[in-house]
Amino acid sequence: MFNLSSKTAAMRRSLQRLAAGMATAAEPIGATKVPMSLLEPNAHINYQRIEDTLAVVRKRLNRPLTMSEKIVYGHLDDPVNQDITRGVSYLKLRPDRVACQDATAQMAILQFMSAGMDTAAVPTTVHCDHLIEAQIGGPKDLARAVNTNKEVYDFLATATAKYGLGFWKPGSGIIHQIILENYAFPGGLMIGTDSHTPNAGGLAMVACGVGGADAVDVMAGLPWELKCPKVIGVHLNGKIGGWTTPKDVILKVAGILTVKGGTGAIVEYKGPGVESLSCTGMATICNMGAEIGATTSVFPYNHRMADYLNATRRGDIAKYAQRFSHNLRADEGAEYDQEIEINLSELEPHINGPFTPDLATPVSKFKAELEKNGWPAELKVALIGSCTNSSYEDMSRAASIAREASSHGLQTKSKFTVTPGSEQVRATIERDGQIGAFEEVGGVILANACGPCIGQWDRQDVKKGEVNSIITSYNRNFTGRNDANPATHAFVASPDIVTAFAFAGDLRFNPLTDTLTGTDGKPFKFSDPSGHELPPKGYDPGQNTFQPPPEDRASVQVAVDPKSDRLQLLTPFKPWDGKTPTDLPVLIKVKGKCTTDHISAGGPWLKYRGHLENISQNCLIGAINSENNEANKVKNLITGEYGAVPQTAAYYRDHGIKWVVIGDHNYGEGSSREHAALEPRFLGGMAIITRSFARIHETNLKKQGMLALTFVDPADYEKLQPHDRVDIVGLESFAPGKNLTLVAKHTDGSKDEIPLAHSFNEGQIEWFKAGSALNLMASKHKAAAPKQ
């Protein structure tokens, strides 16, 4: 007989054998092969890499991790040796994919061609959405764009075919909506050459906007470098409802953090309130996180995301993500660098602006603010859609407002435009009657493209300089952003609020409390908007606008006309000559806000995004000169004459004189466009010296071989005069963490020695010495190539 202890020991051995058997039977997550996209059946989600990498990271850090840390650190190139300190370390990461919009793709692909590679190392797509100008309406505007931009589209179509990239033709829709519908997946890491790439955070993906040079690195198989982000936690309580929408969450957050409060950080949403947000609503919030300077924004994986994946025919990804969900939420006890709490049940609809996306006003207080500030009350145009707010849910809710107004006999008092985010959304809302509801009240349906959101708007109802107001459901409302009119007061709100305002024609109207008068003479108040999170009949894909890479790519010829004024092959920049830069003129001392729109204007200039020489004619033409408070008027220190900034810069370059720009706080905020860095480099610039930089622009400058430097004491900005000449001392011993010195030589003969900080690491210093990151990459690729 067995005694008690022997029975216990036998039972323990049995349990151990059972556990061992179960462990043997349980397959590692990597044993399951799930494609990233239905369009890329041979590219699989690599959750095993994240699991394995995090095992190393957890052992090293020995602390709970936030969700965004799990995804970011799970993509480390070298988890064993990588230094990991928030806000300090430069992480080398391996993204899962790259996305490019057509305006930035031109330069990115031109650079990729210069690197000597024949195939992109990771799945990459190009999306034609930026070059379609809004004028009359969708079909005619699209046809005109296809004709006007034929050589650019031909270049992109042939280059993507040549190098193995997916190509989304004009009319497909806006890049971020296409990504959400087809490519975003929970736990993935993506970079995109557009600042609103974080839209994919609505599907629990870490998606970051970058310049084209970063995209080229990843396409060429190199790791992507990112300063280890801090993490801001936004805890959502309560439940969203009524007139309040996900858009109001980010409008509120923008008011709290301002346009630079998220710089260097990932904004991670959490808390029970998340469950009341749709997947596309979460994407809206992440999209507009770019307006607070955040590296990206992200939500934890939940059933609302699974519903969206199922609706977009990606049920296998939904099931796979559920198995991986322990890594798609924060660990218990994870610490954040900053925390914000918002009660969704108490959150009021907001209206942000004018001229900046962080001036946040609750709708109940907006009339008073409008009257106090003297903003124009008459509403000229109301615009809904864009990459931020063009989901089926957005459109169906706005359509419910239009139908209610129509039932009272009303047409819109303001001009009213609707921009579907994708061909799939357009086809679906046409089938389900929302487009008809908009057109019945006077709405104009624009092409599936960025349009007025990025300045692609041939606006005819007001003259340039005429003071007026517009309201949009877009994301960005800097001066002149939408219509190139600096006198336009642009406000940002949810599609619901924008649509309601279109019927009032007056920004003093509050749709939550005020009434309108129907054609029967009776007053009525709008009901709470209502709509469907997802289409009850499923999505209608519409026209097939996707071009996959062909099987035989060797015979494809990339179309570039040497005589083109739209496309120009690149010539490498010259490396640093090893000498101390001396007597450099200050090209311009910029006063106040200087976004990438000020540095490299959009709108009509977008057509030159593939031609560096031509687009450089817009360099800094929107920046305000501190000397005279004027734009695009600076003194040539050689001739003594005043002229345009680009022409003055080119004069210096052509006479062998390098120059510097002096900038204010958060220089280069806004779009990710790398042209804002390429242009000053092409025109002969040596350094941009500021009080502070926006993250993406600082990296872009470094990539192009420019010195991106900051005043150790921001007050030293005041010591620089517009007509100074400067020396930059210390480059012979340029090293991480070691300050340089600016010697400012004033016209009265006096001097100031000013310490300058920088964030260059050793690899980035090599970019500077080589003349650009691309130069360094090409030289290494050439050295590694087999000898003939």
N, C-alpha and C positions, 0 to 999 in steps of 0.2 A: 504494500500500500504506500501511497505518497503522503508525506506529511504536508502541512499547510505551506511551509516555505518552499518545498519542492514543487507543489502545485502552482504557487505564485510564480516561481522561476520559469516553469513550463509555459504558463500563460504569457509571461513577458516575452519568451522566445517566439511564441506563436504570433504575438502582435508585431514583433520586430520583422518576422518573415513576411507577414501580411503587408506591413508598411513598405518593406523593400520591394515586394511584388507590385504594389500600387505605384511606387516611385518609378519602377521599370516600365510599367504600363503607360504612365502619363507622358505623353509626347511633349518635347519642348515646343514652345510657341512657333519657332522657326520651321518646324516640320510642315506646317500649313502654308501653302503658297497662295496668296491672294493678290491679284494685280492692283497696282495703284489706281488704275483707271481702265474702263472698258475699252479705251482707245489705245492702250499700251499693254496688251496682254502678256508681254514678256518682261515687264518691269514690275517687280513684286515689292510689297510693303515689307520692310526689314525690322520687324519688332524684336527679333532675336538680337540684333546688334544693340538696340537700346537696353534690353535686359542685361546683356553681358557687360556693356559699358557701365551701366548703373551699378552693377555688383562691385566693380572696381571703385567707382566714385563714392559709393556709400561707405565702403571700408575706409577710404581715405578721409572723408569729411566727418563721418560718424555723427551725423545730425539729421533731423527730419528735413525733407526737401519740399519746396513748393512745386506745384505742377509744372510751371514753366521751366524750373531748374531741371526737372526730370527729362523733359524733352530736349532742352538745349544741351545739357551735359551728356545725355544719351547719344548725342551726335558728335561727341568729341573725336578728333582725329587720333589723339594719343592720350587716353584717359590715365595712363600710368604716370606720365611725366608732366602733364599739363598743370600749370599753376592755376588754381581756381579761387579767386578772391573777387567778390562782387565789387564792381566799380573800379577795379584796378587791373586785373589780369586781361590779357588779350587771348581770347580763346580761338583755337583753330578747329573749325567745325566742318562736317561733311553733310551738306544739304542733300535732300532727296530729289529736288527738282528745281528748275529755273523757269521763270515766266517773263516775257518781255512784251511791252506794248509797242506798236509800230513806230511811234516817234523816237523812242529810245533804242528800239531794236536795230535801227539802221546803223547807229554808231557802234553798238555792241557787236553786231555781226562784222562790221568793217574791222573792228579791233580783233575779233576772233580770227578773221582771215589773215591778219598780220601775224598771228601767233604761230601759224604753220601747221595747225591741226586739221584733220579731215573729218572727224566725227565728234559730236558733243559727248562728254563723258557721263552726263546724267540726263534724264528726260527733260526736254526743253520745248517750250511752245512760244509762238509769236502770235500776237493778236492785233488785228487791224481795227482800232477804235478811236484813235486820236485825230485822224486827218479828215474827218467828215464834218463839214461846216453846216450848222443849222441855219436854214434860210426860209424854205417854203414848207417842207414836210418830208417825211421819211423817204419814200421811193425816189422823188426827184432829187433830194439832197444826196442820197446815196449814189444815184446815177452820175450826178455831177462830180462827186468825189472820186468815183472809179475812173472817170475820164481825166480829171485834173491830176490825179496822183498815180497814173498808170505806170510810169517808170519806177516809182518807189514800190508799188505793189508787185510789179514784175521782179524787181530785185529781191524783195523779201520772199516771194514765192519760189524763186529759183535758188536762193541762198539756203532757205530752210530745207528744200529738197536735196541740195548738195550735201549739207552737213548733218542730215538726219533729224531735223526738228519738225514738230507739228506746226501746221500753219492754219490759223483761223482767218478766213477771208473777210473783206469789208462787209458789214451787215450782220456778222456773227453776234456781235454784242460787245459789252465792255469787259475787259480782261478779267476783272475781279469776280464778276458774275459768272463768266465762263469757267473760271477756276473753281468756284464754289460748286457749280453744277457738275463738273467733270473730274477735277483733279485733287481738290483738297481732301485730306483724310486725317482722322484723329491721330495725334502723336507724330505727325510728319514735320519736317523742317524744310521750308521753301524760301528762296529769295526771289524777288521780282523787281524789275527796273521801273517801278512806280511806287510812289510813297504810300499809296493806299493798299498795297499788298496785304497788310494785316487783316483785311477783310476775311481771309481764310481762318482767322481765329474763331469765327463762328462755328467752325467744325473742329475745334480743339487742335488746330495746327499752329505751330509757331511759324509765322510768315512775315518776313521783314523786307521793307523797301530798301533798295540799294542802287548805286550807280552802275552803269553798264560795265565798267571795268571789273567790279566785283563779280558780275554775272559771267564775264569772260573767264575769270579765274576758275570758277566752278565748272563751266562748260569745258575747260581745258584740263580738268582733273585735279586741280589744286584745291587745297582746303580754303574755306572762307574764314576770314578773320573778323572777329567781333569783340569789342570790349565787353568783358563779363558784365551782363546787365544787373542792375539792382532790381528789386521786385517791389512794386506797389500793389498792395491788396485792396480791392474794392469789395466790401461786404454788402451784399444786397439782401435786405429784409423785405417782408411784406409781399404784395402781389400787384402787378401792373394791371391797369384797367381804365375804362372810360376813354377820355381823350388823351391820356398819357400813353406814350409809345416808347419802344426801346431808344429811339432817337433822342428822347428827352433825358435818358440816362447819361449819354455822352455829352449832351449840351450842358447838363449840370456838372459833370466831371470836368469839362473844359473850363467852366467858370471857377471851379475850385483850384485846379492845377495850373491854369493859364497855358499859353502857347509853348512855354518851355519847361513846365513843371514835371513833365514825364521824360525829359531828356536823360538818356542813359539807363532807362528802366523799362522793364516789361510790366504792363498793367495786367494783373491777374484778377479776374472776377470770381466771386465765390459767394456762398451763403444760400439760404433757402429761397430767396427771391429769384435766383437763376431759373428755377423750375417754371416760372410764369412767363419766360421769354421764349419765343420761337427761335429756331436755328437761324433763320434769315435776320431776325431781330438782333441776335447776338452778333451776327456778321456786321450789321449796321454800326453797332457800338465799337467793334474792333476796327472797322474801316476808318472811322473818324478819330480814332486814337492818334492818328498821324498828326492831328491838329494840336495836340499837347506835346508833341516832340517825342512820343514814346517809341522805343525800339520796336515794339509790337504790343498787341493785346491778345488775350486768350481766355476762353471759357473752359471749364471742366466738361468732359464728355457726359452726356445724359440722353434720356429717351427722346428729347426733341430733336437732337442731332440724328439719332437712329431713324426717326420718322422721315427726316429729310433725305437721308441716304437711301432709304427704301423707296421714297417717291422718285428719286433720280436714278433708280435701277441699280443701286449699289448695296443691296442687302448683304452680300458676302462681307463687305467692309464693315457694315454695322455689327455683324455677329463677331467678326475678328476683333474689332475695337472693344466689344464688351468683354472678351476674354482678357484684353490688355488694360482694362479700365483702372486697375490698381495704379497704373502709371499715368493715368489721365485725370488725376485729381491730386490735391496737395496731401502730404502726410499730416497726420495729427500732430499738432505742435510746431508746424513749420513757421518760421519767423519771416516777417516782411520788413523792408526798410521804412515803409510808410503805410499806414492803413487809413482808409476812408470808409465811412458807413453811410448808406443811403436807404431810406425806407421807401420802397416803391409805392406803397399804399398812400403815402403822403406827397409823393412827387407830383409837381404841377407841370403841365406843358411849358416849354421854354421857347424863347426866341432869342437867338444870339446875333450880335452885330450892332451897328454896321462896321465894316472895314477890318474886323478881326473876329475869328471864330470863338473867342473866349469871353466876350462881353455878354454874359448870360443874364437874361431877364425873364422871370416867370410871367406868363401871359396875363395874369391879373394885374401886374404892375407895369405892363408894357406901354399902355396909353400914357400914363403919367411920365414915363421916361422919354417917350417920343416927344411929348409936348415940352418937357423941360429942356431937352437938347435941341429942339427945333428941327428934328428930322422930318423929311417930307411925308405927310400922312397919306397922300394919294398913292395908291398902289398901281404902278404901270404894268408890271408883268409878274405873274405867279408861275413858277416852274417846278414840276415834280419829276422824279426819276433819278437818274445818275447811278453810279456804282454803289452809292451809299444807301439809296432807298428806291429800289426798283423791283422788289420781290413781288411775288403773287399776292402776298399778304398786304403789302403797301398799296398795290394797285386796287385790290378789291375793297379795301377800306376807303380809299379816296373815291372810288366809284360809287360807294354807298352815299357819300356826301353829295356827289354830283346828281345822283338819281333823286335824292330828297329835294334838292334845289329845283330840279327839273319838274318834279311833281307839283311845285308851286309856281311853275311857269317861268322860272328865272333862267337867264343866260349869265355867263360870267361878265362882270364889269371890267375886270382887268384882262389883258391878254393871258392866255393859259396854255402852257405847253406840257407835253408828257413825253418823257424819254424812257422807253422800255430798256431794261438792262441787258437783255439778250434776245436772240431770235426765238428761243424756247419760251421765254416769258411773253414776248409779243404775240406769238402764235396762240398761246394759251389764253391770254386775256382778250384776244380777238374772238376766239371760239366761244368764250364764256360771257361775252357781252360788255366787258369793262371798257374796251375801246369805243364801242358804240355809245356808252353812257357819257364818256368824255367828249366825243365829237358832237353829241346832241346838244351840249351846253356851250359849244364854241371852242372846245379844246383842239389843239393842233398836235398830232402825233409825229414826233421827230424820229430820226433814224436810231437804230440800236447802236448808239455810240456815245462818246463823252459829250460832244456838242458844247452847249453854253457853259457847262461846268468848268471847262478848261479854257474858255475864251473862244471856242470855235462857234461863234454866233455872229452872223451878219445882221446885226440889230438895226432896224430902220425907224423905230417909233420915236426915238429921241436923238437929238444931235449931240455930238461929243462936247462935253462941258456943261450940258444941261443937267441941273440938279433934279434927281428923281429917285424913287424907291422901287426895288424889286424884292421878292421873297422867294427862296428856293428850298428844296429839300436836299441840297447838295452838301458838301463838306467844308468848302473853303470859300472865303468871301473877302480876300484881301482887296485893296483898292485896285479897280480896273480889271479884276480877275475874270469876270464873266463877259463883259462887253467892251473892255478897253476904254471905258469912260470913267475917269477918276472922280466924277461927280455923282456917280451912281451909288446910292446907299443900298448895299446888299445885305439882307437878313437871312438867317438860316433857321428852319424849323422842321417839324415832321411833315410828311405829305398831307396828313389830315388837316393840320393848321393852315398849310399853304393853300390847299384846295378851298377851304372855307373862306379864306381871305379873298380868293379870286372872285367870289360872288359878292362880297362886301365892297371890294375896290378901295378899301380904306383900312389903314393899319391901326386905327383906333378901335376897330371892331374886336370884340372878344367872343368867339364862337361858343364858349362855354356858358355865357350868361346873356349875351345880347341877342336881339331879334332882327330879322330881315322882313321885308314886306313882299308878299307874293303878288302876282298879277291880279289876284282877286281883291287886293287891297287889305288883306288880313296879315297881321304879323305872325311869324313863326320862328321858333328856335330850333336849331339843328339838334337832332338826336345824337347820342353817342355813336361814333363810327363803328361799323361792324364789317367783318370780312372773314375770309378763310385763310388759315395758316398755310395750307397746301391745297392745290386744286382738287375738288371732289372727284372730278373725272380723270385725274392724272394729268401730267404735262403733255402738251403737244410739242414735239421737237421742232416743228416747222421745217424750213428748208435746210438741207444738208450743206453746211458752209465750211466743213473741215477738210483740209488736204493733208493726208498722212505722207510721210516720206516714201518715195518709191523704192522698189526692191533694188533697181540698178541706179545707183547714184553717181557712178563714175562718169557717165556720159553727160550729166547735167552741166550746163554752162551758166555761171552766175552772170546776170544781166547788169552791167555797169557801162554806160556810155561815157567815154572820156570827155565829151563836150557838155555833159549834163551840168545844169546849175542846181540840181537837187541832190546829186550823189557825187562823192569824191573819195577816191582811195586815199588812205592815210600815209603820211610821211612821218617816220619816227622823230620824236623830239630829241634835241641834242642833250647829251649827259652834262652834268655839272662839271665845270672846268677846274674845280679844285681850289678856286681863288675866293678870297673874302669879297663879297659884294660891297662896293663902295659907291658913294655919290648917286644912289638910286633916287630918281624923282618920285614924289608921291603923285600917282596918277589922279587919285581922288580920295579925299577924306569923306567917307560916307556918314551922313547924319541920320540917326534913328533907324527904324525898321528897314532891313534890306533882305528881302526874301529872294528865292531863286527866280521868282517872276521879275523882280527888279534887275537881277543880274543877267538873266537870259529870258526875255519875254516870250510868252506863248502866242496864242492866237495866230495871226498870219505868218509868224515866224516859224511855226511848226513845219512848214513845207521844206525848210532848209536843214532839218535835223540830221540829214545824211551828208551835208556839205559843210565842213568845218569853216572854210574860208568865208562862205556867204553868211552863215548864221552868226559868225563872230561880229558882224556889223550891228548886232543888237546888244553887245556886251556892256552891261552896267548902264544902259540908257535910261533905266527907271530909277537909279539910285540918286538920292539928293546930296548935292555937293554942299558941305558945311560952309564953304566960303561965301556962297551967294544964295543958298537955299533954292537952287534951281537944279533941274534934272538935265543930264546930258550937255552940260556946259562947264568945261574945265580949262585951265590955263596950260598951254604948252610951255614948259620952262625953258625950252631952247629958243623958240621963235617969239615968245611973249604973247602970242595970239590965243584967243579963246576958241574952242571948237568942241565937236562931239567927242565923247569918251572913246569910242572905238578907233576913230581916226587919229586921235592924239596918241593912243597906245601904239597903234601901228606905226606912227611916225617914229616914236622912240625905238621900237623893235627894228625898223628898217635902217636906223642910224646906230645900231649896236648898243642901245641903252636899255638895260632892264629896269623895271619899275616895281613899285609896291602899291597896295591899296590899304588904307586904314579904315577899319570897320567898327561898328558899335556892337551892342549885345545881340546874341542869338543870330549872328550873321549866317545867311544861307538857309533860314528856316523855310519850310514849305516842301515843294516837289523834290523828288529825288534826282531831277535831271542833271546828268553829269556834264551837259554842255556848259553849265554855270562854272564848272572847273576847267573844262577843255578850252573855252574861249579865252580866258585870261592867259592861260599857258600858251596858246597859239599866238596871241598878240604880244608875247614877250615878257609877261609878268614873272617876277621872281618870288614874291611873297604876298600873302594876305595876312594882315596883322589886325587882330580884333580884340574887343573886350571878351567875347565868347562866341563859339560856333554852334550851329545845329549839327547833330551827329553825322548825318549822311553827307552833308556838304564838306565837312572837315575831311572825311575819308576820301571823298572824290578828289579833293585838291591834292592830297597825298599821293593818290594813285597816278595823277598826271605829272608828278614831279615838282609840284608847287610846295613852298614852305607855308604851312598853316600854323601861325604863331599867335599867342595871346599875351596880353599885358599881365605880368604878375600882379600888379596893382591896376585894376580897371580904371582908376582915376587918371593914370598916365595917358590915356586916350586924349585928354585935354591938352597935353603938352605938345602933341603933334600939330603942326600948322600945314595948311593945304599946299604951300609952296616950299616945304622943306625938302632937303635931300638927306638920304639916310645911308648909314653903313650897317651891315648885319655881321656882328663879330662873334666868332666862336665856332663857325662851321667846320674848321679844320679838325676840331675835336668833337664833332657832333655825336652825341650819345644820349641814350634814353635817360630821362630824368635830369639832364644837365641843361641849365638855362643858357640861352644866348643873350647877347646884348645888342640893343638898338642904339646907335648914335644918331640922334636927330640934329641936323645942322640947319639952324634957322637963318632967315634972310638978313637978320641984323648981326650975324657973325657969332652969336651965342650957340651953345650946344647943350643937349640933354642926353645923359646916358641912362637908358631905360631897360630894365631886365625883362626878358621875354621868356615865357614858358612854352612848352610844346608837349604833345602826347605821342611823338614818334617812338616806335619801338625799333629794335635792330633791323628787322626786315623792312620796315617802312623807310628807314634811313637809306637802305640799299636801293629802294625805289628812287629816292631823291638823287642819289649819286648816279644811278643809271640813266636818269632822265625821265623815267616813268616806270610804273609797275609792268607795263606791257613790254618795254624794252628789256627789262630783266628777265621776264618770262621767255621772250623770244630767244634771248642769248642762251638761256639754260636749255631750251628745247633744241636749239641748233647744236649745242655742245653734246647733248645726249643722243643725237641722231646718229645712226650707224654710218661709218665712213664708206664712201663709194670706192 
